[in-house]
Amino acid sequence: MGRYYFDLFDGEEIHRDSDGIEFESVEAMRTSAFRTLLEIMGCQKPKDDAELMLLVRDAFELPALTAKLSLLMSYPAEAPAGG
């Protein structure tokens, strides 16, 4: 199918992929983007919120896919004393 490049935006800067990956199909590229985001998010230091975005481009530098993964953790209000 073609070579795709996964540029990662971590909320502060874009990390450009200079190597790319060859995929047999668009579906294979989509699956890889999904798994890549999950893997990278799993390696992050725990914090209350995080957002990652993959900006996938094809061999012609054209946008092929944007995938975003967000995590927001909230805490319940403290239970009343003696309850």
C-alpha positions in Angstrom: 0.0 0.0 0.0 2.6 2.5 1.0 4.9 4.2 3.6 3.4 6.3 6.3 5.0 8.5 8.9 3.7 8.8 12.5 4.4 12.3 13.9 3.7 12.5 17.6 2.3 15.6 19.3 2.7 15.3 23.0 1.0 18.6 23.9 4.2 20.5 23.9 6.1 19.6 20.7 5.8 17.6 17.5 8.2 14.6 17.2 8.6 14.0 13.5 9.0 10.4 12.2 11.8 10.4 9.6 11.8 6.7 8.9 8.1 5.7 8.3 6.6 2.3 8.1 5.4 0.3 5.1 1.8 -1.0 5.4 -0.1 -3.4 3.3 -3.4 -1.5 3.7 -4.9 1.6 5.2 -6.6 -0.6 7.8 -3.2 -2.0 8.9 -1.9 1.6 9.2 -5.0 2.6 11.3 -4.6 -0.4 13.6 -0.9 0.5 14.1 -1.7 4.1 14.9 -4.3 3.0 17.5 -1.8 0.6 19.1 1.0 3.1 19.0 -1.0 5.7 20.9 -2.0 3.2 23.5 1.6 2.0 24.0 3.0 5.5 24.3 0.2 6.6 26.7 1.0 3.5 28.8 4.6 4.6 29.2 3.8 8.1 30.4 4.3 9.2 34.0 0.9 9.2 35.8 -0.7 12.6 35.8 -4.3 13.8 36.1 -4.7 14.5 32.4 -2.7 13.7 29.3 -3.3 14.0 25.6 -1.4 12.5 22.7 -2.0 13.0 19.0 -0.6 11.1 16.0 -0.4 13.0 12.8 0.0 10.4 10.1 1.2 11.5 6.7 1.9 9.5 3.5 5.0 9.4 1.4 3.9 12.6 -0.4 3.7 14.5 2.9 -0.1 14.6 2.7 -2.2 14.0 5.8 -3.6 10.5 6.0 -5.0 10.2 9.5 -5.1 12.2 12.8 -5.6 10.1 15.9 -6.0 11.6 19.4 -6.0 9.8 22.7 -7.0 11.7 25.9 -6.9 10.7 29.5 -8.7 12.6 32.3 -8.7 11.4 35.8 -11.0 12.8 38.4 -11.3 12.0 42.1 -14.6 11.7 44.1 -15.3 14.2 46.8 -14.1 13.1 50.2 -16.6 11.1 52.1 -17.9 12.7 55.3 -16.2 11.7 58.5 -17.9 8.8 60.3 -19.8 7.8 57.2 
